[in-house]
Amino acid sequence: MNHQIYYFLEITLILIYASLMLFSKGNKNKIFIEYVFLSYPFMAMNLLPSYGYPTMFDLITISFIVLFYQTNERTTFSKKWYQFFIILLILSVLIGTIYAQVNSASTIASMVQYFSIIAFVKLIIDECIFNEKLFNVIISYMRMMVWASLFFLLAQIIIGPELTFAKSINQNIFQGEVFRYPSYFQDPQKYAQFLSACFFISIVPTKKEGLVKWINFLLPILIILALLFTGGRAAFLGLLSGLVIVVLLGMPQYRIGIIGVFIALFLIASNFSQKIPMFNRTSTVDESYEFRALVWSDAIDIWKEHPYFGIGIGNYAGYVAVHNPDQYWIADNEITIFDHPENGYLKLLTEFGIVGFVALFACIIYPVYMGISYFFKTKDITTLILIAALISWLVGFVTVYSLGDVRIAILIGSILALLIVRPINDIENYYE
């Protein structure tokens, strides 16, 4: 993107945010949440591009918490387990950072991002408990995020992948005679994870009738088509994993609808497979696995040397530059060191150590466990769909550390928040 346009967008977004916070009336917490979702495509923009931080999301979240956050009176959620997990995570990260062999600007950027996401998730939980209608409002905004990505994807197909908010075009985009399209993300794999999780958001039950109902029926079909244009095989497998859950445990109409969608897509793919990146990847599954297996092996060895508290948050690139200098790729005659080992889980395990790794994923797995318990008691289909969305992301996370893009972190954190508050809005003090 042209630098002048980039800076113009940043200044415009900051001015809109400042105006909303300073001059709008009403619940500023809700206004802030809505602003984040409405500005979602731009949240990963770096205010200092040459340094890579802070992001737009970091700036507005920290300033909001410090200057504009409003407390509310209603408290019905016992946070003891989550407080324990988060405190354990923070302590682990601090210890890992203090004893790290290498620290860099990425360390600070990663810390700020995780703090911002934790604050945003807590804000959604508090506000959804305070205002139960906000749950459906957030679902609507998430669908708007998807529609925006689909329109941007269409523009990329027409104009080319050089239409981007990113500083440079990701090399994953180029796949022989076809492109893998990332929409407003920088990496098509991350866009694929976004689509996979948002497919389930698109099928959350809605009470709206008429044209909106047909649009919501159309959206999941378009999401799967867009996913095929990303070429993201792991994310597609994640989508199928989530669908298995919904088909096996969901209502009959979901099974019929999902089967019908895939029959239609099969017919489309059969006739247009040569134009679809998913079916025209230059590397086979075996070749991709062989490459990743070597990097994974190195990452496991790194973790074994720092098993408890890791090498320090955000330090993977700095560490391998010294200890594993063969982990790099060359693009436009420029060498770039890997900033993750082609696996989200191993990235977190090496940087956080086993203590921080367990603490972080406990914050994800515990709500899923409680959601499963709630579903089997109530058969609430929305809870099941939110769980399926998280499962789809967890599967795709195997091949890429997508949390490095703050927009993916916002999406997954928001789904977690909705999963946590879903039982609370129906059953008083369900979490104990």
DRENDO-1510 file (C-alpha; in Angstrom, 1 decimal, always signed):
<recs>
REC; n; res; u; v; w
REC; 1; MET; +0.0; +0.0; +0.0 .
REC; 2; ASN; +1.2; +3.5; -0.8 .
REC; 3; HIS; +2.7; +5.0; +2.4 .
REC; 4; GLN; +0.7; +8.2; +2.1 .
REC; 5; ILE; -2.6; +6.3; +2.0 .
REC; 6; TYR; -1.4; +4.1; +4.9 .
REC; 7; TYR; -0.8; +7.1; +7.1 .
REC; 8; PHE; -4.0; +8.8; +6.0 .
REC; 9; LEU; -6.0; +5.8; +7.1 .
REC; 10; GLU; -4.2; +5.7; +10.4 .
REC; 11; ILE; -4.8; +9.3; +11.2 .
REC; 12; THR; -8.4; +9.1; +10.1 .
REC; 13; LEU; -9.0; +6.0; +12.4 .
REC; 14; ILE; -7.4; +7.7; +15.4 .
REC; 15; LEU; -9.4; +10.9; +14.9 .
REC; 16; ILE; -12.7; +8.9; +14.6 .
REC; 17; TYR; -11.8; +6.9; +17.8 .
REC; 18; ALA; -10.9; +10.1; +19.7 .
REC; 19; SER; -14.1; +11.8; +18.6 .
REC; 20; LEU; -16.2; +8.9; +19.7 .
REC; 21; MET; -14.6; +8.7; +23.1 .
REC; 22; LEU; -14.6; +12.5; +23.8 .
REC; 23; PHE; -17.9; +13.5; +22.4 .
REC; 24; SER; -20.3; +10.6; +22.2 .
REC; 25; LYS; -22.8; +10.0; +25.0 .
REC; 26; GLY; -23.9; +6.7; +26.5 .
REC; 27; ASN; -22.0; +3.6; +27.3 .
REC; 28; LYS; -18.4; +4.1; +26.1 .
REC; 29; ASN; -17.5; +0.5; +26.7 .
REC; 30; LYS; -20.1; -0.6; +24.2 .
REC; 31; ILE; -19.1; +2.1; +21.8 .
REC; 32; PHE; -15.5; +1.0; +22.0 .
REC; 33; ILE; -16.4; -2.6; +21.3 .
REC; 34; GLU; -18.5; -1.6; +18.3 .
REC; 35; TYR; -15.7; +0.6; +17.0 .
REC; 36; VAL; -13.2; -2.3; +17.1 .
REC; 37; PHE; -15.5; -4.5; +15.1 .
REC; 38; LEU; -16.4; -1.8; +12.6 .
REC; 39; SER; -12.7; -1.0; +12.1 .
REC; 40; TYR; -11.6; -4.6; +12.2 .
REC; 41; PRO; -9.7; -4.8; +8.9 .
REC; 42; PHE; -7.5; -1.9; +10.0 .
REC; 43; MET; -6.7; -3.1; +13.6 .
REC; 44; ALA; -3.4; -4.7; +12.6 .
REC; 45; MET; -2.0; -1.5; +11.0 .
REC; 46; ASN; +1.3; -0.6; +12.5 .
REC; 47; LEU; +1.6; +3.0; +13.7 .
REC; 48; LEU; +5.4; +2.8; +13.3 .
REC; 49; PRO; +5.7; +0.5; +10.2 .
REC; 50; SER; +9.5; +0.4; +10.3 .
REC; 51; TYR; +9.4; -1.1; +13.8 .
REC; 52; GLY; +6.3; -3.2; +13.4 .
REC; 53; TYR; +4.5; -1.9; +16.5 .
REC; 54; PRO; +2.3; -0.7; +18.2 .
REC; 55; THR; -0.7; -1.8; +16.2 .
REC; 56; MET; -3.8; +0.3; +15.9 .
REC; 57; PHE; -5.6; -2.1; +18.2 .
REC; 58; ASP; -2.9; -1.8; +20.9 .
REC; 59; LEU; -3.0; +2.0; +20.8 .
REC; 60; ILE; -6.8; +2.4; +21.1 .
REC; 61; THR; -7.2; -0.5; +23.7 .
REC; 62; ILE; -4.5; +0.8; +26.1 .
REC; 63; SER; -5.7; +4.4; +25.8 .
REC; 64; PHE; -9.3; +3.3; +26.3 .
REC; 65; ILE; -8.5; +1.3; +29.4 .
REC; 66; VAL; -6.5; +4.1; +30.9 .
REC; 67; LEU; -8.8; +7.0; +30.0 .
REC; 68; PHE; -12.3; +6.0; +29.1 .
REC; 69; TYR; -13.2; +2.6; +30.7 .
REC; 70; GLN; -16.4; +2.6; +32.7 .
REC; 71; THR; -17.2; +0.1; +35.4 .
REC; 72; ASN; -20.7; -1.4; +35.7 .
REC; 73; GLU; -22.7; -2.6; +38.7 .
REC; 74; ARG; -23.8; -6.0; +37.6 .
REC; 75; THR; -21.3; -8.8; +38.5 .
REC; 76; THR; -22.6; -12.4; +38.1 .
REC; 77; PHE; -19.5; -14.1; +36.8 .
REC; 78; SER; -17.1; -16.0; +39.1 .
REC; 79; LYS; -13.6; -15.4; +37.6 .
REC; 80; LYS; -11.5; -17.4; +40.0 .
REC; 81; TRP; -10.3; -20.0; +37.5 .
REC; 82; TYR; -9.6; -17.5; +34.8 .
REC; 83; GLN; -7.8; -15.2; +37.2 .
REC; 84; PHE; -5.6; -18.1; +38.2 .
REC; 85; PHE; -4.8; -19.0; +34.6 .
REC; 86; ILE; -4.0; -15.4; +33.6 .
REC; 87; ILE; -1.9; -14.7; +36.7 .
REC; 88; LEU; +0.1; -18.0; +36.0 .
REC; 89; LEU; +0.5; -16.9; +32.4 .
REC; 90; ILE; +1.8; -13.5; +33.3 .
REC; 91; LEU; +4.2; -14.8; +35.9 .
REC; 92; SER; +5.5; -17.4; +33.4 .
REC; 93; VAL; +6.0; -14.8; +30.7 .
REC; 94; LEU; +7.8; -12.5; +33.1 .
REC; 95; ILE; +10.2; -15.2; +34.3 .
REC; 96; GLY; +10.8; -16.4; +30.7 .
REC; 97; THR; +11.6; -12.8; +29.6 .
REC; 98; ILE; +13.9; -12.1; +32.6 .
REC; 99; TYR; +16.0; -15.2; +31.9 .
REC; 100; ALA; +15.8; -15.1; +28.1 .
REC; 101; GLN; +19.1; -15.3; +26.2 .
REC; 102; VAL; +17.7; -12.9; +23.6 .
REC; 103; ASN; +15.2; -10.0; +24.0 .
REC; 104; SER; +14.1; -7.6; +21.4 .
REC; 105; ALA; +11.5; -5.1; +20.4 .
REC; 106; SER; +9.3; -8.0; +19.4 .
REC; 107; THR; +9.2; -9.0; +23.1 .
REC; 108; ILE; +7.6; -5.7; +24.0 .
REC; 109; ALA; +5.2; -5.8; +21.1 .
REC; 110; SER; +4.1; -9.3; +22.0 .
REC; 111; MET; +3.5; -8.4; +25.6 .
REC; 112; VAL; +1.5; -5.4; +24.7 .
REC; 113; GLN; -0.6; -7.4; +22.2 .
REC; 114; TYR; -1.5; -10.1; +24.8 .
REC; 115; PHE; -2.4; -7.5; +27.4 .
REC; 116; SER; -4.6; -5.7; +24.9 .
REC; 117; ILE; -6.4; -8.9; +23.9 .
REC; 118; ILE; -7.0; -10.0; +27.6 .
REC; 119; ALA; -8.4; -6.5; +28.3 .
REC; 120; PHE; -10.7; -6.7; +25.3 .
REC; 121; VAL; -12.0; -10.1; +26.1 .
REC; 122; LYS; -12.7; -9.1; +29.7 .
REC; 123; LEU; -14.5; -6.0; +28.4 .
REC; 124; ILE; -16.8; -8.1; +26.1 .
REC; 125; ILE; -17.6; -10.5; +29.0 .
REC; 126; ASP; -18.5; -7.7; +31.4 .
REC; 127; GLU; -20.6; -5.8; +28.8 .
REC; 128; CYS; -22.4; -8.9; +27.6 .
REC; 129; ILE; -23.3; -9.8; +31.2 .
REC; 130; PHE; -24.4; -6.2; +31.8 .
REC; 131; ASN; -26.3; -6.0; +28.5 .
REC; 132; GLU; -27.5; -9.4; +27.2 .
REC; 133; LYS; -28.5; -8.0; +23.9 .
REC; 134; LEU; -24.9; -7.2; +23.1 .
REC; 135; PHE; -24.3; -10.9; +22.4 .
REC; 136; ASN; -26.4; -10.8; +19.2 .
REC; 137; VAL; -25.0; -7.4; +18.3 .
REC; 138; ILE; -21.4; -8.8; +18.3 .
REC; 139; ILE; -22.5; -11.8; +16.2 .
REC; 140; SER; -23.9; -9.3; +13.7 .
REC; 141; TYR; -20.6; -7.3; +13.7 .
REC; 142; MET; -18.6; -10.5; +13.1 .
REC; 143; ARG; -20.8; -11.2; +10.1 .
REC; 144; MET; -20.1; -7.7; +8.8 .
REC; 145; MET; -16.3; -8.4; +9.2 .
REC; 146; VAL; -16.8; -11.5; +7.0 .
REC; 147; TRP; -18.8; -9.6; +4.3 .
REC; 148; ALA; -16.1; -6.9; +4.2 .
REC; 149; SER; -13.4; -9.6; +3.7 .
REC; 150; LEU; -15.4; -11.1; +0.9 .
REC; 151; PHE; -15.8; -7.8; -0.9 .
REC; 152; PHE; -12.1; -7.2; -0.5 .
REC; 153; LEU; -11.4; -10.7; -1.8 .
REC; 154; LEU; -13.5; -9.9; -4.9 .
REC; 155; ALA; -11.5; -6.7; -5.5 .
REC; 156; GLN; -8.3; -8.7; -5.2 .
REC; 157; ILE; -9.5; -11.3; -7.7 .
REC; 158; ILE; -10.4; -8.5; -10.2 .
REC; 159; ILE; -7.4; -6.2; -9.5 .
REC; 160; GLY; -4.7; -8.6; -8.2 .
REC; 161; PRO; -3.2; -9.5; -4.8 .
REC; 162; GLU; -1.1; -6.3; -4.8 .
REC; 163; LEU; -4.3; -4.7; -3.4 .
REC; 164; THR; -3.4; -5.0; +0.3 .
REC; 165; PHE; -3.1; -3.3; +3.6 .
REC; 166; ALA; +0.2; -5.1; +4.3 .
REC; 167; LYS; +3.6; -3.5; +3.9 .
REC; 168; SER; +4.6; -6.3; +1.4 .
REC; 169; ILE; +3.0; -9.2; -0.4 .
REC; 170; ASN; +3.4; -12.6; +1.3 .
REC; 171; GLN; +5.3; -15.1; -0.8 .
REC; 172; ASN; +2.6; -17.7; +0.1 .
REC; 173; ILE; +0.3; -15.9; -2.3 .
REC; 174; PHE; +2.2; -17.1; -5.4 .
REC; 175; GLN; +1.3; -20.7; -6.4 .
REC; 176; GLY; +2.3; -21.3; -10.0 .
REC; 177; GLU; -0.4; -20.1; -12.4 .
REC; 178; VAL; -2.9; -19.2; -9.6 .
REC; 179; PHE; -2.8; -17.0; -6.6 .
REC; 180; ARG; -3.8; -17.8; -3.0 .
REC; 181; TYR; -5.8; -14.8; -2.0 .
REC; 182; PRO; -5.5; -13.3; +1.6 .
REC; 183; SER; -8.2; -10.6; +1.4 .
REC; 184; TYR; -7.3; -7.8; +3.9 .
REC; 185; PHE; -5.0; -10.2; +5.7 .
REC; 186; GLN; -1.3; -10.5; +4.9 .
REC; 187; ASP; -1.2; -14.3; +4.8 .
REC; 188; PRO; -3.7; -16.5; +3.0 .
REC; 189; GLN; -3.3; -19.1; +5.7 .
REC; 190; LYS; -4.5; -16.6; +8.4 .
REC; 191; TYR; -7.4; -15.6; +6.2 .
REC; 192; ALA; -8.3; -19.2; +5.8 .
REC; 193; GLN; -8.4; -19.6; +9.6 .
REC; 194; PHE; -10.5; -16.5; +9.8 .
REC; 195; LEU; -13.0; -17.9; +7.3 .
REC; 196; SER; -13.0; -21.3; +8.9 .
REC; 197; ALA; -14.0; -20.0; +12.3 .
REC; 198; CYS; -16.4; -17.4; +10.9 .
REC; 199; PHE; -18.3; -20.1; +8.9 .
REC; 200; PHE; -19.8; -21.1; +12.2 .
REC; 201; ILE; -20.5; -17.6; +13.3 .
REC; 202; SER; -22.5; -17.3; +10.0 .
REC; 203; ILE; -24.8; -20.2; +11.0 .
REC; 204; VAL; -25.6; -19.0; +14.6 .
REC; 205; PRO; -29.4; -19.0; +14.8 .
REC; 206; THR; -31.1; -15.6; +14.1 .
REC; 207; LYS; -34.7; -14.5; +14.7 .
REC; 208; LYS; -34.6; -12.1; +11.8 .
REC; 209; GLU; -36.9; -12.9; +8.8 .
REC; 210; GLY; -37.2; -11.9; +5.2 .
REC; 211; LEU; -34.2; -10.8; +3.1 .
REC; 212; VAL; -31.7; -11.0; +6.0 .
REC; 213; LYS; -32.5; -14.6; +6.5 .
REC; 214; TRP; -31.6; -15.4; +2.9 .
REC; 215; ILE; -28.4; -13.4; +3.2 .
REC; 216; ASN; -27.4; -15.3; +6.3 .
REC; 217; PHE; -28.1; -18.5; +4.3 .
REC; 218; LEU; -25.9; -17.3; +1.5 .
REC; 219; LEU; -23.0; -16.3; +3.7 .
REC; 220; PRO; -21.7; -19.8; +4.7 .
REC; 221; ILE; -21.7; -20.8; +1.0 .
REC; 222; LEU; -19.6; -17.8; +0.1 .
REC; 223; ILE; -17.3; -18.4; +3.0 .
REC; 224; ILE; -16.5; -21.9; +1.8 .
REC; 225; LEU; -15.9; -20.7; -1.7 .
REC; 226; ALA; -13.6; -18.0; -0.4 .
REC; 227; LEU; -11.7; -20.6; +1.7 .
REC; 228; LEU; -11.0; -22.6; -1.5 .
REC; 229; PHE; -9.4; -19.4; -2.9 .
REC; 230; THR; -7.0; -19.1; +0.0 .
REC; 231; GLY; -5.6; -22.6; -0.6 .
REC; 232; GLY; -5.5; -23.2; +3.2 .
REC; 233; ARG; -5.7; -26.9; +3.6 .
REC; 234; ALA; -5.3; -27.0; +7.4 .
REC; 235; ALA; -8.0; -24.5; +7.9 .
REC; 236; PHE; -10.3; -26.4; +5.6 .
REC; 237; LEU; -9.6; -29.5; +7.6 .
REC; 238; GLY; -10.5; -27.4; +10.7 .
REC; 239; LEU; -13.7; -26.4; +9.1 .
REC; 240; LEU; -14.6; -30.1; +8.4 .
REC; 241; SER; -13.7; -31.0; +12.0 .
REC; 242; GLY; -16.1; -28.4; +13.3 .
REC; 243; LEU; -18.8; -29.5; +10.9 .
REC; 244; VAL; -18.5; -33.1; +12.2 .
REC; 245; ILE; -19.4; -31.8; +15.6 .
REC; 246; VAL; -22.4; -29.8; +14.4 .
REC; 247; VAL; -23.6; -32.6; +12.1 .
REC; 248; LEU; -23.4; -35.3; +14.8 .
REC; 249; LEU; -24.8; -33.2; +17.7 .
REC; 250; GLY; -26.8; -30.4; +16.1 .
REC; 251; MET; -30.4; -30.2; +15.0 .
REC; 252; PRO; -31.5; -32.1; +11.8 .
REC; 253; GLN; -32.0; -29.0; +9.8 .
REC; 254; TYR; -28.3; -28.2; +10.2 .
REC; 255; ARG; -27.3; -31.6; +8.9 .
REC; 256; ILE; -29.6; -31.2; +5.9 .
REC; 257; GLY; -28.4; -27.7; +5.2 .
REC; 258; ILE; -24.7; -28.5; +5.5 .
REC; 259; ILE; -24.9; -31.6; +3.3 .
REC; 260; GLY; -26.8; -29.5; +0.7 .
REC; 261; VAL; -24.1; -26.8; +0.8 .
REC; 262; PHE; -21.3; -29.3; +0.2 .
REC; 263; ILE; -23.1; -31.0; -2.7 .
REC; 264; ALA; -23.4; -27.6; -4.4 .
REC; 265; LEU; -19.8; -26.9; -3.7 .
REC; 266; PHE; -18.7; -30.3; -5.0 .
REC; 267; LEU; -20.4; -29.5; -8.3 .
REC; 268; ILE; -18.8; -26.1; -8.5 .
REC; 269; ALA; -15.3; -27.5; -7.7 .
REC; 270; SER; -15.7; -30.3; -10.2 .
REC; 271; ASN; -16.3; -27.8; -13.0 .
REC; 272; PHE; -13.9; -25.0; -12.0 .
REC; 273; SER; -11.1; -26.9; -10.2 .
REC; 274; GLN; -8.4; -25.4; -12.5 .
REC; 275; LYS; -9.3; -21.9; -11.3 .
REC; 276; ILE; -9.4; -22.7; -7.6 .
REC; 277; PRO; -6.1; -22.4; -5.6 .
REC; 278; MET; -7.0; -25.2; -3.1 .
REC; 279; PHE; -6.7; -27.7; -6.0 .
REC; 280; ASN; -3.7; -26.2; -7.6 .
REC; 281; ARG; -1.1; -25.9; -4.8 .
REC; 282; THR; +2.5; -26.2; -6.1 .
REC; 283; SER; +3.4; -28.3; -3.1 .
REC; 284; THR; +1.8; -31.6; -2.1 .
REC; 285; VAL; +0.7; -32.5; +1.4 .
REC; 286; ASP; +3.7; -34.8; +1.8 .
REC; 287; GLU; +6.1; -32.1; +0.6 .
REC; 288; SER; +4.6; -29.5; +3.0 .
REC; 289; TYR; +4.8; -32.0; +5.9 .
REC; 290; GLU; +8.5; -32.9; +5.2 .
REC; 291; PHE; +9.5; -29.3; +5.2 .
REC; 292; ARG; +7.5; -28.5; +8.4 .
REC; 293; ALA; +8.7; -31.7; +10.2 .
REC; 294; LEU; +12.3; -30.4; +10.0 .
REC; 295; VAL; +11.3; -27.1; +11.5 .
REC; 296; TRP; +9.1; -28.7; +14.1 .
REC; 297; SER; +12.0; -31.0; +15.2 .
REC; 298; ASP; +14.2; -27.9; +15.7 .
REC; 299; ALA; +11.5; -26.2; +17.8 .
REC; 300; ILE; +11.0; -29.3; +20.0 .
REC; 301; ASP; +14.8; -29.3; +20.6 .
REC; 302; ILE; +14.6; -25.6; +21.6 .
REC; 303; TRP; +11.8; -26.3; +24.0 .
REC; 304; LYS; +13.8; -29.2; +25.6 .
REC; 305; GLU; +16.6; -26.8; +26.4 .
REC; 306; HIS; +14.1; -24.3; +28.0 .
REC; 307; PRO; +11.3; -26.6; +29.1 .
REC; 308; TYR; +9.6; -24.6; +31.9 .
REC; 309; PHE; +9.5; -20.9; +31.0 .
REC; 310; GLY; +10.7; -21.0; +27.4 .
REC; 311; ILE; +13.0; -18.6; +25.4 .
REC; 312; GLY; +10.8; -15.5; +26.1 .
REC; 313; ILE; +7.8; -14.1; +24.5 .
REC; 314; GLY; +8.3; -12.8; +21.0 .
REC; 315; ASN; +11.9; -14.1; +20.9 .
REC; 316; TYR; +11.7; -17.0; +18.4 .
REC; 317; ALA; +13.2; -15.1; +15.5 .
REC; 318; GLY; +16.0; -13.6; +17.6 .
REC; 319; TYR; +16.8; -17.0; +19.1 .
REC; 320; VAL; +16.9; -19.0; +15.9 .
REC; 321; ALA; +19.0; -16.3; +14.2 .
REC; 322; VAL; +21.7; -17.2; +16.6 .
REC; 323; HIS; +21.1; -20.9; +17.3 .
REC; 324; ASN; +19.3; -22.2; +14.2 .
REC; 325; PRO; +20.4; -19.9; +11.4 .
REC; 326; ASP; +19.1; -22.3; +8.7 .
REC; 327; GLN; +15.5; -21.3; +9.5 .
REC; 328; TYR; +15.0; -18.5; +6.9 .
REC; 329; TRP; +13.5; -17.9; +3.5 .
REC; 330; ILE; +14.6; -15.5; +0.7 .
REC; 331; ALA; +12.2; -13.2; -1.0 .
REC; 332; ASP; +13.3; -10.4; -3.4 .
REC; 333; ASN; +16.9; -11.1; -2.5 .
REC; 334; GLU; +16.1; -10.4; +1.1 .
REC; 335; ILE; +16.7; -12.9; +3.9 .
REC; 336; THR; +13.9; -13.2; +6.5 .
REC; 337; ILE; +14.4; -15.3; +9.7 .
REC; 338; PHE; +11.4; -17.5; +10.7 .
REC; 339; ASP; +9.4; -15.8; +13.5 .
REC; 340; HIS; +7.5; -19.1; +14.2 .
REC; 341; PRO; +8.2; -22.8; +13.6 .
REC; 342; GLU; +5.3; -23.3; +11.1 .
REC; 343; ASN; +3.2; -24.4; +14.0 .
REC; 344; GLY; +1.2; -22.2; +16.4 .
REC; 345; TYR; +1.5; -24.7; +19.3 .
REC; 346; LEU; +5.3; -25.1; +19.0 .
REC; 347; LYS; +5.7; -21.3; +18.7 .
REC; 348; LEU; +3.9; -20.9; +22.1 .
REC; 349; LEU; +5.6; -23.9; +23.7 .
REC; 350; THR; +9.1; -22.6; +22.8 .
REC; 351; GLU; +8.4; -19.0; +23.8 .
REC; 352; PHE; +6.2; -19.6; +26.9 .
REC; 353; GLY; +7.6; -23.0; +28.1 .
REC; 354; ILE; +5.3; -25.7; +29.4 .
REC; 355; VAL; +4.0; -23.5; +32.3 .
REC; 356; GLY; +2.9; -20.6; +30.1 .
REC; 357; PHE; +1.7; -22.9; +27.4 .
REC; 358; VAL; -0.6; -24.8; +29.8 .
REC; 359; ALA; -1.9; -21.5; +31.3 .
REC; 360; LEU; -2.7; -20.0; +28.0 .
REC; 361; PHE; -4.5; -23.0; +26.6 .
REC; 362; ALA; -6.4; -23.5; +29.8 .
REC; 363; CYS; -8.0; -20.2; +29.1 .
REC; 364; ILE; -9.3; -21.7; +25.9 .
REC; 365; ILE; -10.0; -25.3; +26.8 .
REC; 366; TYR; -11.8; -24.6; +30.1 .
REC; 367; PRO; -14.5; -22.5; +28.4 .
REC; 368; VAL; -14.9; -25.3; +25.8 .
REC; 369; TYR; -15.2; -27.9; +28.5 .
REC; 370; MET; -17.8; -25.8; +30.4 .
REC; 371; GLY; -19.6; -25.1; +27.1 .
REC; 372; ILE; -19.8; -28.8; +26.3 .
REC; 373; SER; -21.3; -29.4; +29.8 .
REC; 374; TYR; -23.8; -26.7; +29.3 .
REC; 375; PHE; -24.8; -28.0; +25.8 .
REC; 376; PHE; -25.5; -31.5; +27.0 .
REC; 377; LYS; -27.7; -30.0; +29.8 .
REC; 378; THR; -29.6; -27.6; +27.6 .
REC; 379; LYS; -29.0; -28.6; +23.9 .
REC; 380; ASP; -28.3; -25.0; +23.2 .
REC; 381; ILE; -27.2; -25.0; +19.5 .
REC; 382; THR; -25.5; -21.6; +19.7 .
REC; 383; THR; -23.1; -23.0; +22.3 .
REC; 384; LEU; -22.3; -26.0; +20.1 .
REC; 385; ILE; -21.6; -23.7; +17.1 .
REC; 386; LEU; -19.2; -21.5; +19.2 .
REC; 387; ILE; -17.3; -24.6; +20.3 .
REC; 388; ALA; -17.1; -25.8; +16.7 .
REC; 389; ALA; -15.7; -22.4; +15.7 .
REC; 390; LEU; -12.9; -22.7; +18.2 .
REC; 391; ILE; -12.2; -26.3; +17.2 .
REC; 392; SER; -11.8; -25.3; +13.6 .
REC; 393; TRP; -9.3; -22.7; +14.6 .
REC; 394; LEU; -7.4; -25.1; +16.9 .
REC; 395; VAL; -7.0; -27.5; +14.0 .
REC; 396; GLY; -5.7; -24.9; +11.6 .
REC; 397; PHE; -3.3; -23.5; +14.2 .
REC; 398; VAL; -1.2; -26.6; +13.7 .
REC; 399; THR; +0.4; -25.1; +10.5 .
REC; 400; VAL; +0.7; -21.4; +11.3 .
REC; 401; TYR; +0.9; -19.1; +14.3 .
REC; 402; SER; -2.0; -17.0; +13.4 .
REC; 403; LEU; -2.2; -15.0; +16.7 .
REC; 404; GLY; +0.7; -12.9; +15.3 .
REC; 405; ASP; -2.0; -11.1; +13.4 .
REC; 406; VAL; -4.0; -9.2; +16.1 .
REC; 407; ARG; -7.2; -9.5; +14.1 .
REC; 408; ILE; -7.2; -13.3; +14.5 .
REC; 409; ALA; -6.5; -12.8; +18.2 .
REC; 410; ILE; -9.5; -10.4; +18.4 .
REC; 411; LEU; -11.7; -12.9; +16.6 .
REC; 412; ILE; -10.7; -15.9; +18.7 .
REC; 413; GLY; -10.8; -13.9; +21.9 .
REC; 414; SER; -14.3; -12.6; +21.0 .
REC; 415; ILE; -15.6; -16.1; +20.3 .
REC; 416; LEU; -14.2; -17.3; +23.7 .
REC; 417; ALA; -15.9; -14.3; +25.4 .
REC; 418; LEU; -19.3; -15.2; +23.8 .
REC; 419; LEU; -18.8; -18.9; +24.8 .
REC; 420; ILE; -18.1; -17.9; +28.4 .
REC; 421; VAL; -21.1; -15.6; +28.7 .
REC; 422; ARG; -23.6; -17.8; +26.9 .
REC; 423; PRO; -24.5; -19.9; +30.0 .
REC; 424; ILE; -24.3; -17.0; +32.3 .
REC; 425; ASN; -27.0; -15.1; +30.5 .
REC; 426; ASP; -29.3; -18.1; +31.0 .
REC; 427; ILE; -28.3; -19.5; +34.3 .
REC; 428; GLU; -27.2; -17.4; +37.3 .
REC; 429; ASN; -23.7; -18.2; +38.5 .
REC; 430; TYR; -23.3; -21.2; +36.2 .
REC; 431; TYR; -19.5; -20.9; +36.5 .
REC; 432; GLU; -18.4; -21.7; +40.0 .
</recs>
